[in-house]
Amino acid sequence: MRRLEANIFTALTKLNCLNLSRNEIEELPASLFANQHQLLILDLSHNLLTYLTTQLFDQTPWLWQLKLGGNLLHDTTNLMENLKPLHYLHRLDISQNQLKTIWSNETSVNTTRRFLKIFRYSYTSNDLALADGLNYISTLQPENYEGGKLNLTVINLSGNRLRDFTLDWLVAADITCPFEINLEHNLIKNIFALQNFFSTTDDCVREIKMAGNPVECDCKFAWIYSENYRSLFNGLQCVQRSTKLKTDFTQLERNELCAWKPIMCPSKCNCYAQSEFLYINCKGAQHIEQLPRPEQVGLNSSVLDISDNNFIVLLLNTTFGYGNVSQLNESYNKITNISLAQLPTNLTVLDLRNNRLKSLSNEFLRTYLNVSTKLQFLYLSENPWFCDCTTQQLLYTIRTHRARIPDADSLLCYNHQSFTLLTANLTELCPTPVNVKYYENVNVTVISVALTIIIFLCIIALFYKYKLELKVWLYNHNIFRFWIHECELDKHKRFDAFISYAHQDADFVNHTLLPQLEQCEPPFRVCTHERNWLAGAYIPEQIIESVEQSRRTIIVLSQHFIESDWSRMEFRTAHQCSLNEGRARIIMIKYGEISNSQLLDRELKAYLDMNTYLDWQDDRFWNKLRYAMPHKLGGEKNSDMLEVNGRMYVMGQVEINRLRDENI
């Protein structure tokens, strides 16, 4: 096959594994895998691909294994852009291509070279969807898969044209242990590492295959002994410069790699060469008497890192090997002053972050910024800069050369937290004493008055907006109860009580309970489903509205009530409303004998166990019932209507009169 139609796989939405290897495909449409959201394994090896179409893998987030070996890929930037959406990629084969580097140039953003970044997230057991996919993978038994090692990251870069390799790429690409990197049969002469990025004492499996590369055993490789990374390169054969013979790397001692004497690299320092610099890492060193010179490894300049120490003053520029330093990192120390006698003359990068500098001398500013153009980057943030009339030269110099100070926006004035060295105004830093006192008093007065007014207005606005909620909260927490009456909280409710009962007990409710409540002094407004509910309306909705629009819910508990589903629903609604408001709103009346208590709901049984109830046979029943009803303080008139979804229907004065006539 030479070409594929863009919609050829559209219908295969459940596709997990796709093999397109050993064809003559030169280009893939951008939307080829637009519907393959569950694709786990994709084999595109041994075709004629020179590049990957942009956004090719945007819709395949679960892709776990990708084979691109045996193609003509050469553009690392294009490859990186396409691999970014693959958060769970653990098997990548780009062997037998034409890649010359693992760097990329993202020219759309800037011209800074970046590491080829492949992985951003690692597999976790919480990803259930991925876990199902991995179970499917284990069933397929794909090539190079070993049972129980689904999280093993395998990258095959063999058979390309790579000329160097840096272990820092593993960090930049978020490649974590366990991993296996195959770099066999490339053109790699040197291997570098700028940082100690993992512990070699754990039991995690790591392997970097380097067979078939012309690796040179020289001083540039000596760092690997300091970091104890030799176990990564089992079986590595390297070429000794002196004899031109291949030797098993693990059999070489450090003194055979490099002719340096141990004294040339200070104790507790790590010295190695990479690219155009000799790197001297002395983060743990407390005292340095001399430094190795880059000429010993055929270089011209050094990079010295003495960060994260307790240096108060720097080395003198007469220290052996110090004059060759072109990049100096002295961040995270306790330096209080910088003198020209403590700095190399050919500095291009100087990092002074997180020290105790309050100012910089005019001599330093003139020599390294105003006069010289050698210093390209100067880092000064996280120091307690003191801003006053004496710092004029510092302020002017930083604003003039801010392009050479990347963190200029972060230089804060220690004595004026609202100012930075870029925004500080000299007229404010150097005012006359009279004006200072006057403006301080005016500012304090204006701010105090304004805050008082704003707070007072906010309190008034909040009180009027949440007056009812505030009273409910105060009443429930027993605060200022003498100021809040229950009738105020319930004045929006239309009824004093809603009676919930089974239809078999309607005679007791209509001829005994209702007349006593509605004809007493003061009379109570009562809601029942027979009088106040609208025929044909939704029953659960009317139950909720009846409970919420009533100050009390009277439960006529009988054997019929227990056996009625609608009655039990009315109790649960009233109980939940009472719990939400934190007030007792249910009045329980036991009517008749409960012959079968096994039918009691668990919620209703728990309520009866925890609360008292009124017994119809009690001699003081009516007194207790009226006391449990809302205590009215006035004769306010509420509408005798029940409202459901904006529809109001009358309780009916005619029904009340009918009950009264029957009693006569």
N, C-alpha and C positions, 0 to 999 in steps of 0.2 A: 504494500500500500504506500502511495506517495502523498496522498492528502486525505483529510477527513472532513466530512461535512459538519458544520457547527452544531446541528441538531441531531446528530447520529445517536447520542446517548440520552436524549431528552426523556424518554419514557422509562429509563432504568433508574428510578429514584432510590431503590434499595440496594444499589450496587455496592459491594464491599471490596471486591478484588478485580483489577483490570490489567491485562497483559497485552501490551502493544509492541513488544520487543521484536527485534530482528525484522524490521521492515525498512522502507526507504523514506520515512516521513521527514520532511524538511521544515515544516511549520505547523503549529497547532492553533486553531481559532481560539480567541479569548474566551468565548462562552462555551467551549467544548465540555467543561465539567460543571456547568452552572447548576445542574440539578442533582449532582452526585454528593449530597451533603453527608452521606454515610460511607464515603470511600475511605478505606483503610490502607490498602496496598495498591500501588501504581507502578507498573514496569514499563518504562520508555527506553530501555537500554538498546544499544546497537541499532540506532537509526542515523539520520543525517541532520540532526538538530544543531543549528549554530547559535541559537538564542531561544529564550522562552518568551512567549507573548505576555505582555503586561496584564496583571490581574488573572492569570491563568488559574491559580489555586485559591482565589478569594472565597470560593464557595465550598471548599473541602477542608474544613477546620480540623477534622479528626484523622487526617492522613498521618499514618504511623510509619510507613515505609515507602521510600521513593527511590527508584532506580533510574539513573540517567547515564550510566556508564556506556562507553563505546560510542559517544556522539562527537560533535565538533564544537562543543561549548568552549568559549574563550572569554566572554565578557563577565567578569565577576560581579560588577555592579548590577547588571540585569538579573543575574542568578540570585543575588541577595534580596532584591526587591520582590521577587516572586516567592521566596521562601519565608518572608516575614509573617504571612497569615497562618503558617503551619505551626501552631503552638505546641503540638504534641508529637512532632516528628522525632523518632528515635532511630531510624535506620535510613541513612542517606548514602547512596552510591553515585559518585560523580567521577569514577575512575575512567582511565583511557579517554580523556578529553584533551583540551589544549589550554588549560588554566595555567597562567604564569605566576599568579599571586593569590593570596587569600585576603588581599586588601581590596577596597572598592572606593570609587570616587563618586560621591553623591553631588554632582554638579548642580542639581536643581536647588540645593540648599546652600552649599558652600563648596570650597575646593579642598577641604580638609579630608585626608585619607582616613577611611574607617575600616575596622576589621569586618570581615564577612561574618555577619551575625545570623546564625541559623536557628537557635533555640531561645525561647523566651520564658517558657513555663515547663515545669517537670510534672510527670504524672503523679497524682495523689489519689488515694483510695476513696476520697469523697466524690470523685467524678464518676457517678454511676453510669452515665451514658458511655464514657470512655471504657469503664470496666467491662461493660457488656461487649464493646468492640474488641477489647483485648482477649476476652474469652473466645470470640470468634477467630481471632488470629491464632491462638493456641490450637484451635481445631484444624486450621488450614496447614499448620506446620510449615511456615514459609522457609525459604532458604536462609541459612545462617542463624536461624532461631534455635535457641536452646531452652528447654523447658525451665520455667521458674526465673528467667532473666528477661522478662518483657520490658523492664525499665532500663536495660543496658543500652547505652547510646553507642551506635556503631556508625562511623563516618569513613567512607572509602574514597581517598583522594589519590590513590595510586595511579601510576602511568600518566601523569600530567607533566607540566614543565615548571614546577615550583622550584625556586632557587634558594629560598630560605624559609625558616619556620620559627615562630615564636610561641611559647607556651601561654603567653598572655591572651592569645586568641581563644583559649578555652574559657577564660573568664569573660571576655567580651561577648562570646557567643552563648554564655550561660550553660556551658556543658559541664554537668556535675557527675560525680562518681556514682555508679560504675560507667566506664566508657572504654571504647576501643577505636583508635585513630590509625588508619592505614595510609602511610605516606610512602610506600615502597615504590621504587623505580621512578623517582623524580630526579631533579638536578640539585638537590639540597646539599650545600656545603657547610652551612652554619645553622645552629639552633640557639635561640635566645630566650631569656626570661628576665623580665624587669622586676618581678615581685614574687614573693613566696606565697603562692595562692592556695595551697592545701597542705594538709598534714600527710606525711608519708608513713606514719606509724599505725594507721588504722588498717583494717582488713579488707577495705574496699578494693575491687578489681579495677586496675588501670593498666592500659597497655598502649604504647605508641610504636607501630611497626615502621622501621626505617631501612629495611634491607634494600640493597640496590641503589643507594645514594652515595655520591662522592663526598661524604662527611669528612671534614678536616679536623684532626686532633691537634689543637693548638691552644694558645692562651684564651681565645674567645670561648672555649668550651670549659674553662676551669670552674666557672660558676656552678656547674652541675654537682661538684663535690661539696660545695658550701651548703647547698640546699638539699643534698642527699636525694637527688632525683634519678640516680643511676638505674634503679629498679624499673623505671618506666621503659627503658630502651634495651630490653633483653635481646641478646643476639646482634647488637649493632656492630657493624664493621666500619672502622674509620681509617683514614689515610694519614699517616704521620708525615709532616712536611719534610723532616730531615731525611728519612729513609725512603719515602714514597711507597712504603709497604702498608698493606691493609692489616689491621690488628683488631682483635676483639676488644671493644671499648672497655668492657668490665674488667679486663686484665691489666689495664693501664693505671698506674699511680698518678696522683696529681702532679708530682714533680716531673713526670715524663711528658705531661701535656704542656706545661708552661715552665720557662726558664727563670721565672721570678723567684727571688728569695722570699721566704715568708715575711721578713721584716718590711718588705716593700709595700705590702698590703697590711694596714694597721690591724691589730687584734680587734675582734668583734666587728670587723668590716667585711664586706663582700665586694670583690673587685672582678669585673669582667668587661670585655669589649663587645660592642655591638654597633653595627653600621659605622658611623663616623665618630663615635664618642667612646671614651673609656669611662665606664660607670663605676663610681665608688660609693657604695651604700654603707653609711656609718650611723644608722639609727640607734644602735645600742652602745656606741662608743662614748666614753666620758672624757677621754683625753687623746689628742692626735698630735704626734710630733712631726710626722712626715707622710707624704702621699706618693703613690706610684705615679710615674710620668707616662703620658700617652705615647711618647716616642718609642717606648719599649715594645709596643704592639703595632707600630706603624701608623699611629694616629696623631692628630695635632692638638686635640682639646679633651677636657674631662668634664664629667657631670658629677658633682659632689652633693650627696644627700645626707645632711646631719640633722634632719627633722626629728621631732619627738624625743628630745634630749633635755638636759638642764643647763645648756650653755648660757652664761650671762654675758660673756664677751666672745668675739669670734677669733679665729686664728689670725696671726700676723701675716701680711702678704709676703713676708720673707721666708715663710715655711716652705721646705723643699716640696716641689710638686704642686704647690697651691697656685702659682702663677699661671698654670695651664688650665685652670678651671674656668669654663665659659658659662656654665649653668650651675647656680648655687641655690639649694633649697635648705633654708634654716628656719622653717616654720615650726610652730609649737615648741618654742624654747622660752627662755626668760631674759631675752636681750632687751636692754633699756636704752642703748645708744649705739649708733653706727658711726664708725670712724673710717676715713679713707685708708688708713694704714691697715685695716682689717679686711679689705676687699681686693680681689684680683682685678687687674686693670682691664682685662678683656671680657668682662661680663656681658652676656647677652640676655640672660634670664636671672632674676633675683626674687626669691620668695621670702617675704618677711612676715607672713601672716601669723596671727595668734602669738604675739610676743608682748612685751610691755613698753612699747615705744609710745611716747607722748608727742614727740616732734622729730623732725629731721633737720640736721644742720644745713645752713645755707651753702656751705662748701660742698656737701654731698649732692644737694639739688643742682648746683651749678655744674659740677664735674660730670655727673651721670645722666642728667636730663637736659639742662639748658645748653650745655656746650657739646657734649658727646651724643652721637646717634647710635653707638654700639648697643646700648641697653635697649632691647626690644620690648621686654615685658617686665613690669615691676608690680608685685602683689603686696598690698599693704593692709588688707582688711583685718578685723578682729583684734585691733590694737586700741588702747585707751587714749585716743588723740585728744589733746587739750587745745581748745579753740579760744584764743584771746587776741589782743593787739599784737602780740609777738609772733603770731603764726601767719602774718600777711604773706611772706615769701612762699610758705608751704601751700597756702590756698591758691595763690596765683600760678605756681608751678604745676600743681595737680590739674587745674582747669586748662592750662595751656597744653599739657601733654597727656590728657585723659585717654587718648587713643592707645597709649603705651601702658596704661594702668587699667587692666581689665576689670578690676573690682572697685573702681573709683566710686561707683554709686553706693557702695556699702561702707564707706569710711565715715563712721559716726563720731560726732563730738562727744567726748566723755562728760564734759561739764554742761552740755546743752543737748539733751537727748533728742530734741525735735529737729536738730540741724545735722547736716552732713557737711563734709569738707567742700562739696560742690554747691551746696545751697546756702551756706552760712554767709550772712551779710555783715561786713566789717563795721558798718554804722551801728548795728545792733550789738556787735561784740565789743565795741569800744565807745559806749555812750558816756555823757557827762554824769557825774554823781547826782546832780539835782534832777535831771530828766529820768534817771533810773528809778529814784524813789517815787517820783510823781506817777510815772507810768505803772509801776508796780501796784501802787494804791488804787489807781483807776481800774486797772485790770481785775484786781481782786474784788472790788466793789461791784463792777458790772457783771462779772461772772457769777458772783453770789446771788445778786438780785435776779438775774436771768434764770438761774437754776431753780431758785425758789418758786418763781412764777410758773415755770414749766412743770415742775413737780406738782404744784397745787392744781393747775389746770388738768393735768393727767389724772390726778386722784378724783377730781369732780367728774370728768368724762367717764372714767371707769365705773364710778359709783352709779351714775345714771344709766349706763349701758347694762351693767350686771347687778342691779339693785336686788332683784329677786334672787338670783343665784347666791349673792353675798348673804342675804338673810337666811336662805336655806342652809348654807354652810355654817353660819354662826349658830343657828338653832340646833343643827345636828351635833355640833361640837360643844354644846352647853356653854356658849359664850354670849353674854348680853341677852339672856333669854327674857329678862324683864322688859327689854325694849322691843322684842319680837313676839308677836302672838301667832298661834297656829292658823288663826283665821286669815291673817294677812298672807301667809304663804299659800293658802288654799282658796283665796278669794276668786281666782279665775275658774275654779271648778264649779260645774253647774248643779251638782247634786250633793246632798249630805251623805247618802249611802246608796250602794247598789246591792240588791239582794240576789244572791246566787242560790238556787234551789232546784231540786228535781221536780218535774211536772206533776208527779204523784202527790207532792206536798203543797200544791197550789192552794188548796182550801185553807190550810193553816196560815199561809202567807197572806192571802187576799182578805180573809175574814178576821184574822186575829192580829198578825204582826203589823200589817200596813195601817189599819185604823189607829192602833195605839201610837204609832210613830208620827202619823200625819195629823192627828187630832189633838196631840198633847201641846203644852205651852213651854217653849215655843215649838211650833210644828216643824217637822223635818221634811225636806224634799227627797223623795225616794225614787230610785230607778229600778224597774223590773223589765225582764225581757218580754213579758206579755203586753205591757202597756207602751213601752218606750222604743221598742225595736221596730224597724221598718220591715214589712213583709217582703221577702225576696232579696234582701240585702245579704252580703257575705257575712256569715255567722262569726268566724274568728275575728274579723275586723270589728264587728259590733261588740264582741266581748272585750277587746282591748280598749275601745273607746269608752265603754261603760265603766271599766275599772279606773281609767285615767281621769275621767271627768267626775269621779265621785271621791268624797273625802274619806269614806269608809267603804269596805266591802263586807257585807254580812253573809256568812256561810251558814246555811241551814243544813247541818250535818245529820243525815239520816241514812238508813240502809239503802234507800232509793238513790240518794246523792252519790254514795260510794259506787253504785252500779252504773251510774250515768257517765258516759265519756265526756259529754259537753260540760257537765258540772265540774268534773275533775280538771278540765281545761280552764274553766273560769277560776278555780282555786290557784292553779299554777301561775296564771297571769297576774292575779292579785298578789301572790306571794313574791313574784319577781319584782313587781312594782314597789312593794314594801321594802325589799332588800336594796333596790336601787336608791331609794330616797332615804334609807336609814331611819324610818319611823314606823311605828306600829299602826297599820291601817286595816288589819283584818279583825273582825269580830266573829268568833266561832260560837254557834248555838247548837248544842246537841239536842236533837229532836227525836224522841223515841229510842228504842233499843237497837244497838248494832249487833245483829245476829251473826253476821259473817265478817269478822274483822280481817280475814285473810285477803279480802279484796282491796284493802287499803293500799294506796300507792305508797312507795317508800318515802317520797317527799312529804305526803300528807301525814303519814305515821310519825315521821321525825318532827313535824311541826306540832302535833298533838303531844308528843313527849316533852317538848321544850317550852310549851306555852299553855296558859290556862284557857278554859272555855266556859261559856254560860250553859247551864242546864235548864231546859224548859220547865222541869219539875221544881226548880228552886223557888222558895217563897218570895225571895227578893229579886226575882228575875227582872221585872220591869225597871226597878231602880238601878240595878247594875247595867242594864242595857242602855238606859238613857245617859248614865254617867260615861259609858264607853263611846257614846256618839259625840260628834264635834260640839264643843262648848261655844255657843254663840254669844258675842258681845253686843251685837246690834241687830237691827231689823233690816239689813240690806236685802234688796230684792234681786235675785238672779233669774235668768231665763229658765223656764221649765222645759228645756229642749235637750235632746241628744244630737250631737253633730258628728257625722261620719263623712269624711272627704267633702266637706263643704255643704252637705245636705243636712238640713235640720228638720226634725219632726217632733211634734208637740207631745208632751206627756199626757195632756188631756184633762182639763178640769171636769169634763163630763164623766170620765172614769172615776175621778175622786168623789164626785157627788153620788154616783151610783153606789159606791161602797158605803158611803155614809147612810144612804136610804135603806140599804139592806140591813145595817146594824139597827136602825130604828124599827 
